[in-house]
Amino acid sequence: MKSSPASRERVAHLVMLPLRHRPVYASSVLAPRRAHLPPAASESTAPTSDDSAGHGRHRPELAEANGFRAWWTRKLVHEWPAAVHTQWTQLGAATAPAWQQSVHARGTAVLARLPWEETLAKHLDHPDALVLYHPARVESRSAERQLVGLLRERLAFHQRWRKYAACGLPASVAAGILPGPNLPLLYNAFRVYSHHVATDHLTATLALLSSKSPPLHCEPIADLDAVAHTTQTWVAHPTGTTPPLSTDWLEQVLPPDVDQQVLITELARAVAQEQHRLVRSSGGATTHPELGRHRAGRSLHSGPAATVGPAPPSPKSATGTDGPVDASNRL
């Protein structure tokens, strides 16, 4: 495969999830940002080492210029998450009491059920260029439209839930009068932080796509068609706890800067979540919008099989009566 465009910049590599053809993984290649700038511009806007890591927007000099907003960003993005991470790590320490280790294990299981789209958003740390690998049967224009649609959908989601989580902070602070660690505060603070980071990254990525400078680089991959068929078949008729995927095709069709094992892990988690949503929606259950929890009740979707994932193949489609269904038209 030819080298990625803008190889001297931070490039985010996106792989379209075979299920519903949605991006499932982002791998940023760290390099000096804007290395192609003229010398004069480089002297005035030369990024620091912190800027090259994607965090230059939170530099101290910018914080002084922006006043309260910068103070809030510093607290929200740096100080509070560091404190929350420290307290949470202490709960899982080997020297911690058994009940704290149990809380840490249960909390980790809850976090593992967070939507896979959130992980994608948090990986998109202000890239300079985007490369999208998609199944060959999906046209590049269609793949780009689906990518933009997904990013906009998730941006609205994280903006809304950031407000909800922030509203819960005062009540969770009051829970500190109880003995033991303030778990409600830890969780709410983590959710506010996660939604803020996802919102920031999605906004920057959408701006990059809108500017088309550089334009989105699409790489159609024929091997992803077979993976899409295998994955959708597994979703419709699951035979185990994880989808039957292999890293062989990844090593041949994707660049070496994409972490193969991380992609397999994220893909398996995403497919499992989508398959679970499909099964539960078909049974008339609703899905918790943040945690993926499912509870009995009337489905929120008028057509669950069409909205939450690919429907199982019908006898008509199998015999060709209705004709083949083009996966490129399925979101």
KEKE-3310 file (N, C-alpha, C; in steps of 0.2 Angstrom, whole numbers, plus 5000, padded with zeros to 4 digits):
npx = (5004:5002:5011:5004:4995:5002:5013:5022:5014:5002:4993:4977:4971:4957:4947:4933:4920:4915:4901:4887:4895:4904:4916:4928:4940:4954:4970:4982:4996:5010:5019:5029:5019:5012:5024:5027:5026:5031:5048:5046:5034:5035:5043:5035:5024:5029:5027:5027:5034:5023:5013:5015:5010:4997:4991:4993:4983:4980:4990:4999:5001:4990:4980:4981:4977:4964:4956:4943:4937:4948:4953:4943:4944:4957:4955:4946:4951:4964:4968:4957:4954:4966:4966:4955:4959:4969:4963:4954:4963:4970:4959:4960:4972:4984:4986:4974:4959:4948:4935:4936:4944:4934:4925:4932:4934:4921:4917:4926:4921:4909:4913:4919:4908:4904:4899:4907:4909:4913:4926:4932:4930:4938:4950:4953:4963:4964:4969:4980:4978:4967:4964:4954:4950:4940:4927:4928:4916:4909:4906:4918:4913:4901:4906:4913:4902:4895:4904:4905:4892:4891:4901:4895:4883:4888:4894:4883:4877:4887:4888:4876:4875:4886:4882:4871:4879:4887:4877:4874:4885:4885:4876:4883:4894:4889:4887:4899:4899:4896:4904:4919:4926:4920:4911:4900:4904:4917:4913:4904:4913:4922:4914:4910:4922:4926:4915:4918:4931:4928:4919:4927:4937:4929:4923:4935:4939:4928:4929:4941:4937:4928:4935:4943:4956:4970:4961:4950:4957:4953:4954:4950:4947:4947:4947:4940:4927:4924:4926:4916:4905:4907:4906:4893:4886:4889:4884:4870:4868:4875:4888:4897:4906:4914:4917:4922:4936:4952:4969:4976:4972:4973:4986:4991:4984:4983:4992:5008:5007:4995:4988:4987:4982:4975:4965:4958:4953:4945:4936:4930:4924:4915:4907:4901:4893:4885:4878:4872:4863:4855:4849:4842:4834:4826:4819:4811:4816:4824:4839:4852:4857:4871:4878:4875:4867:4854:4836:4820:4806:4796:4802:4812:4814:4806:4808:4818:4827:4832:4837:4847:4856:4861:4848:4844:4847:4833:4822:4818:4827:4838:4835:4835:4824:4820:4831:4849:4855:4862:4876:4882:4872:4867:4867)
npy = (4994:5011:5025:5035:5051:5067:5063:5068:5074:5074:5060:5053:5037:5029:5015:5007:5000:4984:4981:4989:4998:5008:5019:5012:5013:5024:5029:5039:5046:5052:5067:5081:5095:5103:5104:5108:5122:5139:5146:5159:5158:5147:5152:5161:5154:5142:5126:5119:5105:5100:5104:5097:5085:5086:5094:5107:5117:5119:5127:5136:5150:5152:5150:5161:5171:5168:5169:5165:5155:5147:5144:5136:5126:5121:5116:5106:5098:5094:5095:5090:5078:5071:5070:5062:5051:5047:5043:5033:5024:5020:5013:5001:4995:4983:4983:4988:4988:4973:4976:4988:4984:4976:4986:4993:4983:4981:4993:4995:4985:4991:5003:4997:4994:5006:5016:5011:5021:5032:5029:5030:5044:5050:5046:5054:5065:5080:5079:5082:5077:5065:5048:5036:5020:5009:4997:4990:4989:4999:5016:5029:5042:5039:5033:5044:5053:5045:5045:5058:5060:5051:5057:5070:5066:5060:5071:5079:5071:5070:5083:5085:5076:5080:5091:5086:5077:5087:5094:5085:5085:5094:5088:5075:5080:5082:5070:5067:5068:5055:5041:5034:5032:5045:5039:5043:5056:5054:5046:5055:5066:5060:5057:5069:5074:5065:5067:5080:5080:5072:5080:5091:5085:5080:5091:5098:5088:5088:5101:5100:5091:5099:5110:5104:5103:5096:5086:5073:5057:5043:5025:5012:4995:4979:4967:4970:4968:4955:4953:4961:4953:4942:4947:4952:4941:4934:4942:4941:4928:4923:4913:4912:4921:4931:4939:4930:4934:4938:4943:4942:4948:4961:4964:4964:4973:4985:5000:5000:5008:5007:5000:4983:4974:4982:4986:4974:4971:4983:4981:4969:4972:4982:4976:4966:4974:4980:4969:4965:4975:4974:4961:4964:4975:4968:4960:4969:4978:4992:5003:5009:5025:5029:5019:5007:4999:4987:4987:4980:4985:4995:4996:5010:5012:5012:5003:4992:4982:4989:5000:4999:4990:4977:4967:4950:4939:4937:4924:4927:4936:4928:4919:4927:4933:4946:4952:4957:4965:4980:4984:4996:5005:5004:5011)
npz = (5000:4996:5003:5016:5014:5017:5026:5035:5045:5058:5056:5055:5055:5049:5050:5042:5050:5047:5051:5048:5041:5048:5054:5065:5072:5076:5073:5077:5069:5076:5074:5070:5070:5057:5049:5036:5036:5031:5035:5041:5046:5054:5064:5071:5075:5081:5086:5102:5111:5118:5111:5099:5103:5102:5112:5112:5112:5125:5131:5144:5141:5132:5141:5150:5141:5138:5150:5161:5154:5150:5162:5167:5157:5160:5173:5170:5160:5164:5178:5187:5180:5182:5196:5198:5191:5199:5212:5207:5203:5215:5221:5214:5218:5224:5237:5242:5252:5251:5247:5240:5229:5223:5220:5211:5201:5196:5192:5181:5173:5170:5163:5152:5144:5138:5124:5109:5099:5106:5110:5098:5095:5105:5101:5090:5090:5086:5072:5058:5045:5037:5034:5026:5027:5018:5013:4997:4989:4993:4988:4988:4990:4996:5007:5013:5016:5025:5035:5039:5043:5054:5063:5065:5071:5083:5089:5092:5102:5112:5116:5121:5132:5140:5146:5154:5162:5169:5176:5186:5194:5206:5215:5216:5223:5235:5240:5246:5260:5265:5271:5265:5248:5236:5225:5216:5212:5207:5195:5188:5186:5178:5167:5162:5158:5148:5139:5136:5130:5119:5112:5109:5101:5090:5085:5080:5070:5061:5057:5050:5040:5033:5028:5019:5017:5021:5009:5013:5012:5004:5004:4996:5000:4995:5002:5014:5011:5011:5025:5030:5026:5033:5046:5047:5045:5057:5066:5064:5066:5079:5085:5095:5108:5103:5088:5073:5069:5061:5062:5050:5038:5041:5043:5030:5022:5029:5035:5044:5055:5060:5074:5075:5085:5094:5085:5082:5095:5097:5087:5089:5101:5097:5088:5096:5104:5095:5090:5102:5104:5093:5096:5108:5105:5095:5104:5110:5120:5127:5125:5135:5132:5135:5143:5136:5143:5145:5146:5151:5141:5130:5113:5107:5094:5078:5068:5073:5068:5056:5061:5071:5067:5055:5048:5050:5037:5025:5020:5007:5002:5002:4992:4981:4977:4980:4976:4978:4992:4993:5002:5004:5005:5018:5034)
capx = (5000:5006:5012:4999:4997:5004:5016:5025:5009:4998:4988:4972:4969:4951:4944:4926:4918:4911:4894:4884:4900:4905:4923:4929:4947:4958:4977:4986:5004:5013:5025:5029:5013:5013:5031:5028:5025:5037:5052:5044:5028:5037:5046:5030:5020:5032:5023:5031:5033:5017:5009:5015:5007:4990:4988:4995:4977:4979:4996:4998:5000:4984:4976:4981:4973:4957:4953:4939:4936:4955:4954:4939:4947:4963:4953:4942:4955:4970:4968:4952:4955:4972:4964:4950:4962:4973:4959:4952:4969:4971:4954:4962:4979:4985:4986:4968:4954:4944:4929:4938:4946:4928:4922:4936:4933:4914:4917:4930:4916:4904:4917:4920:4902:4903:4899:4913:4910:4916:4933:4934:4930:4943:4957:4954:4966:4966:4974:4981:4975:4963:4964:4949:4950:4933:4926:4928:4910:4906:4909:4922:4909:4896:4910:4914:4896:4893:4909:4903:4886:4893:4904:4889:4878:4891:4895:4877:4876:4892:4887:4870:4877:4891:4877:4868:4884:4889:4872:4874:4891:4883:4873:4888:4898:4886:4888:4905:4898:4896:4911:4922:4927:4914:4910:4896:4908:4922:4910:4902:4918:4925:4909:4910:4929:4925:4911:4922:4936:4925:4916:4933:4940:4924:4923:4941:4939:4923:4931:4946:4934:4924:4940:4946:4963:4970:4955:4950:4960:4950:4957:4945:4950:4942:4947:4935:4921:4924:4926:4909:4900:4908:4904:4886:4883:4890:4879:4863:4868:4881:4890:4902:4906:4918:4917:4927:4940:4959:4973:4980:4970:4975:4993:4992:4980:4983:4999:5011:5006:4989:4990:4983:4979:4970:4960:4954:4950:4940:4931:4926:4919:4910:4902:4897:4889:4879:4874:4868:4858:4850:4845:4838:4829:4821:4815:4807:4820:4828:4846:4854:4861:4878:4882:4873:4863:4847:4831:4814:4801:4795:4808:4812:4814:4800:4811:4824:4832:4834:4840:4852:4861:4859:4844:4846:4845:4827:4822:4817:4834:4843:4834:4836:4818:4820:4837:4854:4855:4868:4878:4884:4866:4865:4870)
capy = (5000:5017:5029:5040:5058:5071:5058:5072:5077:5069:5057:5049:5032:5026:5009:5007:4994:4980:4981:4996:5002:5014:5019:5009:5014:5029:5029:5045:5046:5058:5070:5088:5098:5109:5104:5111:5129:5143:5148:5164:5156:5143:5156:5164:5149:5135:5122:5116:5098:5098:5105:5092:5079:5087:5097:5114:5121:5120:5129:5141:5157:5153:5150:5168:5175:5167:5170:5160:5149:5144:5141:5130:5120:5118:5112:5101:5093:5092:5094:5086:5071:5068:5068:5056:5045:5044:5040:5027:5019:5018:5008:4994:4994:4977:4984:4991:4983:4969:4979:4993:4981:4974:4991:4994:4978:4982:5000:4994:4982:4996:5007:4993:4994:5013:5015:5011:5027:5036:5028:5033:5051:5052:5045:5059:5071:5086:5077:5086:5073:5059:5042:5032:5013:5007:4991:4992:4989:5006:5021:5034:5048:5037:5032:5051:5055:5041:5047:5065:5059:5048:5062:5075:5062:5059:5077:5081:5066:5071:5090:5085:5072:5084:5096:5082:5075:5093:5095:5080:5086:5097:5082:5070:5083:5082:5063:5066:5067:5048:5038:5030:5037:5048:5036:5047:5062:5051:5044:5061:5069:5056:5057:5076:5074:5061:5071:5086:5078:5069:5086:5095:5081:5079:5098:5099:5084:5090:5107:5098:5088:5104:5114:5100:5105:5092:5083:5066:5052:5036:5019:5006:4989:4973:4962:4972:4966:4948:4954:4963:4948:4937:4950:4953:4934:4932:4946:4938:4921:4922:4907:4913:4927:4935:4938:4926:4939:4936:4948:4941:4953:4968:4965:4965:4979:4992:5002:4997:5012:5005:4995:4978:4971:4986:4986:4968:4972:4988:4979:4964:4975:4986:4971:4963:4979:4981:4963:4965:4980:4971:4956:4967:4978:4964:4958:4974:4981:4999:5003:5015:5029:5030:5013:5002:4994:4986:4985:4979:4990:4996:4999:5017:5012:5009:4997:4990:4979:4993:5006:4997:4985:4974:4962:4943:4938:4934:4919:4930:4939:4922:4916:4932:4936:4953:4955:4958:4971:4984:4986:5003:5010:5003:5014)
capz = (5000:4996:5009:5018:5012:5023:5031:5040:5049:5062:5052:5059:5051:5051:5047:5042:5053:5043:5053:5046:5038:5052:5057:5072:5075:5074:5075:5075:5068:5079:5070:5071:5067:5052:5047:5030:5036:5029:5041:5045:5050:5059:5070:5075:5078:5081:5091:5108:5112:5121:5105:5094:5105:5101:5117:5112:5113:5132:5134:5149:5138:5130:5147:5152:5137:5138:5156:5164:5150:5150:5169:5167:5153:5163:5178:5167:5156:5167:5186:5189:5178:5186:5203:5198:5189:5205:5216:5204:5203:5222:5222:5212:5220:5227:5245:5244:5254:5246:5244:5235:5223:5220:5217:5205:5195:5194:5188:5175:5168:5167:5158:5146:5140:5135:5117:5105:5096:5111:5110:5092:5096:5110:5098:5085:5094:5082:5067:5052:5039:5038:5029:5028:5023:5018:5009:4990:4987:4996:4985:4992:4992:5001:5014:5016:5019:5031:5041:5042:5047:5061:5067:5067:5076:5090:5092:5096:5108:5117:5118:5126:5138:5144:5150:5159:5167:5173:5180:5191:5198:5212:5219:5218:5228:5242:5242:5249:5267:5266:5272:5259:5242:5233:5218:5211:5210:5202:5189:5185:5184:5172:5161:5160:5155:5142:5134:5134:5125:5113:5109:5106:5095:5085:5082:5076:5065:5057:5054:5045:5034:5030:5025:5013:5017:5015:5008:5015:5008:5004:5002:4995:5001:4993:5008:5019:5009:5014:5032:5031:5025:5039:5052:5047:5046:5064:5070:5063:5069:5083:5087:5101:5112:5099:5081:5070:5065:5061:5060:5044:5033:5044:5042:5023:5019:5033:5036:5050:5060:5064:5079:5073:5090:5096:5080:5083:5101:5097:5082:5093:5106:5094:5085:5101:5107:5090:5090:5108:5103:5089:5099:5113:5102:5092:5109:5113:5125:5126:5126:5138:5127:5137:5145:5133:5147:5142:5151:5147:5139:5123:5109:5105:5087:5075:5065:5076:5064:5051:5064:5075:5064:5049:5049:5048:5030:5025:5014:5000:4999:5001:4985:4976:4974:4981:4973:4983:4996:4993:5009:5004:5007:5024:5039)
cpx = (5004:5006:5006:5000:4999:5008:5020:5021:5006:4992:4983:4970:4962:4949:4937:4924:4913:4903:4892:4890:4902:4913:4924:4935:4950:4965:4980:4993:5006:5019:5024:5023:5015:5020:5032:5027:5032:5041:5049:5038:5030:5040:5041:5025:5023:5029:5029:5030:5026:5012:5009:5012:4999:4987:4990:4989:4976:4985:4994:4997:4993:4979:4975:4977:4966:4953:4949:4938:4943:4955:4949:4941:4953:4961:4950:4946:4961:4970:4963:4952:4961:4970:4959:4954:4967:4969:4956:4957:4970:4966:4956:4969:4979:4984:4979:4964:4950:4938:4930:4940:4939:4925:4925:4935:4926:4914:4921:4925:4911:4907:4918:4914:4900:4903:4906:4914:4914:4924:4936:4935:4936:4950:4958:4956:4968:4971:4974:4979:4971:4964:4959:4949:4943:4932:4925:4921:4906:4910:4913:4917:4904:4900:4911:4908:4894:4898:4907:4897:4887:4896:4899:4885:4881:4893:4889:4876:4881:4891:4881:4872:4882:4887:4874:4873:4886:4883:4872:4880:4889:4881:4878:4893:4895:4886:4895:4905:4898:4903:4913:4923:4920:4914:4906:4900:4913:4919:4908:4907:4922:4920:4910:4917:4928:4921:4914:4927:4933:4922:4922:4936:4935:4924:4929:4941:4934:4925:4937:4942:4930:4929:4943:4953:4967:4963:4956:4952:4957:4953:4952:4949:4945:4942:4942:4928:4919:4923:4919:4904:4901:4905:4897:4883:4884:4885:4872:4863:4874:4882:4895:4902:4910:4917:4923:4932:4948:4963:4977:4979:4973:4982:4995:4989:4981:4991:5001:5009:4999:4990:4985:4979:4974:4964:4955:4950:4944:4934:4927:4921:4914:4905:4898:4892:4883:4875:4869:4862:4852:4846:4840:4832:4823:4816:4811:4810:4823:4835:4848:4859:4869:4881:4880:4870:4856:4842:4824:4810:4800:4801:4807:4812:4808:4802:4817:4829:4835:4838:4846:4857:4858:4854:4846:4843:4838:4827:4821:4824:4839:4842:4835:4830:4817:4826:4842:4853:4861:4870:4880:4878:4864:4870:4872)
cpy = (5006:5021:5034:5047:5062:5067:5062:5075:5072:5066:5052:5043:5029:5020:5008:5000:4991:4981:4988:5001:5009:5014:5017:5011:5020:5029:5035:5044:5052:5061:5077:5091:5103:5109:5108:5119:5133:5145:5153:5162:5151:5146:5159:5159:5142:5132:5119:5109:5096:5099:5100:5085:5080:5091:5105:5119:5123:5123:5135:5148:5158:5153:5157:5172:5174:5167:5164:5154:5144:5140:5135:5124:5117:5113:5105:5095:5091:5090:5089:5079:5067:5066:5062:5050:5042:5041:5033:5022:5016:5012:5001:4992:4987:4978:4987:4986:4979:4972:4985:4990:4978:4980:4993:4990:4979:4988:4999:4990:4987:5001:5003:4993:5001:5012:5015:5017:5032:5036:5031:5041:5053:5050:5050:5065:5076:5083:5082:5083:5067:5054:5038:5025:5010:5001:4994:4993:4996:5011:5026:5039:5045:5036:5039:5053:5051:5043:5054:5064:5056:5054:5068:5072:5062:5066:5080:5077:5069:5078:5089:5081:5075:5088:5092:5079:5081:5095:5091:5081:5089:5092:5077:5073:5082:5075:5062:5066:5060:5046:5034:5035:5039:5045:5040:5053:5059:5049:5050:5065:5066:5057:5064:5077:5071:5064:5077:5085:5076:5075:5090:5091:5081:5086:5099:5095:5086:5097:5105:5095:5094:5109:5111:5102:5102:5088:5076:5061:5045:5031:5013:4999:4983:4968:4964:4970:4959:4948:4956:4958:4943:4940:4950:4946:4932:4936:4943:4932:4920:4915:4907:4919:4932:4934:4934:4930:4936:4943:4948:4946:4960:4969:4966:4971:4985:4993:5000:5002:5011:4999:4989:4975:4975:4987:4980:4969:4977:4985:4973:4967:4979:4981:4968:4968:4980:4975:4962:4969:4977:4966:4959:4971:4974:4961:4963:4978:4988:4999:5010:5019:5030:5024:5007:4997:4993:4984:4984:4985:4991:4999:5006:5017:5009:5003:4995:4987:4983:4999:5004:4992:4981:4968:4956:4942:4934:4929:4922:4933:4933:4919:4920:4934:4943:4956:4956:4965:4974:4986:4993:5008:5009:5007:5010)
cpz = (5000:5002:5010:5016:5019:5028:5036:5045:5054:5058:5056:5054:5053:5047:5047:5045:5048:5044:5052:5043:5041:5054:5064:5075:5072:5077:5072:5075:5071:5075:5071:5067:5062:5050:5041:5030:5034:5035:5045:5049:5056:5065:5074:5079:5079:5087:5096:5107:5114:5115:5100:5097:5105:5107:5118:5113:5120:5135:5139:5146:5135:5135:5149:5148:5137:5144:5159:5160:5150:5157:5169:5163:5156:5169:5175:5163:5159:5174:5188:5187:5181:5193:5203:5196:5195:5210:5214:5204:5210:5224:5220:5214:5224:5235:5247:5247:5249:5243:5239:5229:5219:5217:5210:5199:5192:5190:5181:5170:5165:5162:5151:5141:5137:5128:5113:5101:5100:5111:5103:5092:5100:5106:5093:5088:5089:5076:5061:5045:5041:5032:5031:5023:5023:5013:5002:4987:4989:4992:4990:4994:4997:5008:5017:5019:5025:5037:5044:5046:5054:5065:5070:5073:5083:5093:5095:5102:5113:5120:5123:5132:5142:5148:5155:5164:5172:5178:5186:5196:5205:5217:5221:5223:5235:5244:5246:5257:5269:5267:5266:5253:5239:5226:5214:5208:5205:5195:5185:5182:5177:5166:5158:5156:5148:5137:5131:5129:5119:5109:5105:5100:5089:5081:5077:5070:5059:5053:5048:5039:5030:5026:5019:5012:5022:5015:5011:5010:5009:5001:5002:4996:5000:4999:5013:5017:5012:5022:5034:5031:5031:5045:5053:5048:5054:5068:5070:5066:5073:5085:5092:5104:5108:5092:5078:5065:5066:5059:5054:5039:5035:5042:5035:5020:5023:5034:5043:5056:5063:5068:5078:5079:5093:5092:5081:5089:5101:5092:5085:5098:5103:5091:5090:5104:5101:5090:5096:5107:5098:5092:5104:5110:5098:5098:5113:5119:5123:5128:5129:5134:5129:5138:5141:5137:5144:5147:5148:5146:5132:5119:5107:5097:5084:5071:5067:5072:5058:5054:5068:5073:5058:5051:5047:5041:5029:5019:5007:4997:4998:4994:4980:4973:4975:4978:4979:4986:4996:5000:5009:5006:5014:5029:5045)
residu = (MET:LYS:SER:SER:PRO:ALA:SER:ARG:GLU:ARG:VAL:ALA:HIS:LEU:VAL:MET:LEU:PRO:LEU:ARG:HIS:ARG:PRO:VAL:TYR:ALA:SER:SER:VAL:LEU:ALA:PRO:ARG:ARG:ALA:HIS:LEU:PRO:PRO:ALA:ALA:SER:GLU:SER:THR:ALA:PRO:THR:SER:ASP:ASP:SER:ALA:GLY:HIS:GLY:ARG:HIS:ARG:PRO:GLU:LEU:ALA:GLU:ALA:ASN:GLY:PHE:ARG:ALA:TRP:TRP:THR:ARG:LYS:LEU:VAL:HIS:GLU:TRP:PRO:ALA:ALA:VAL:HIS:THR:GLN:TRP:THR:GLN:LEU:GLY:ALA:ALA:THR:ALA:PRO:ALA:TRP:GLN:GLN:SER:VAL:HIS:ALA:ARG:GLY:THR:ALA:VAL:LEU:ALA:ARG:LEU:PRO:TRP:GLU:GLU:THR:LEU:ALA:LYS:HIS:LEU:ASP:HIS:PRO:ASP:ALA:LEU:VAL:LEU:TYR:HIS:PRO:ALA:ARG:VAL:GLU:SER:ARG:SER:ALA:GLU:ARG:GLN:LEU:VAL:GLY:LEU:LEU:ARG:GLU:ARG:LEU:ALA:PHE:HIS:GLN:ARG:TRP:ARG:LYS:TYR:ALA:ALA:CYS:GLY:LEU:PRO:ALA:SER:VAL:ALA:ALA:GLY:ILE:LEU:PRO:GLY:PRO:ASN:LEU:PRO:LEU:LEU:TYR:ASN:ALA:PHE:ARG:VAL:TYR:SER:HIS:HIS:VAL:ALA:THR:ASP:HIS:LEU:THR:ALA:THR:LEU:ALA:LEU:LEU:SER:SER:LYS:SER:PRO:PRO:LEU:HIS:CYS:GLU:PRO:ILE:ALA:ASP:LEU:ASP:ALA:VAL:ALA:HIS:THR:THR:GLN:THR:TRP:VAL:ALA:HIS:PRO:THR:GLY:THR:THR:PRO:PRO:LEU:SER:THR:ASP:TRP:LEU:GLU:GLN:VAL:LEU:PRO:PRO:ASP:VAL:ASP:GLN:GLN:VAL:LEU:ILE:THR:GLU:LEU:ALA:ARG:ALA:VAL:ALA:GLN:GLU:GLN:HIS:ARG:LEU:VAL:ARG:SER:SER:GLY:GLY:ALA:THR:THR:HIS:PRO:GLU:LEU:GLY:ARG:HIS:ARG:ALA:GLY:ARG:SER:LEU:HIS:SER:GLY:PRO:ALA:ALA:THR:VAL:GLY:PRO:ALA:PRO:PRO:SER:PRO:LYS:SER:ALA:THR:GLY:THR:ASP:GLY:PRO:VAL:ASP:ALA:SER:ASN:ARG:LEU)
# end
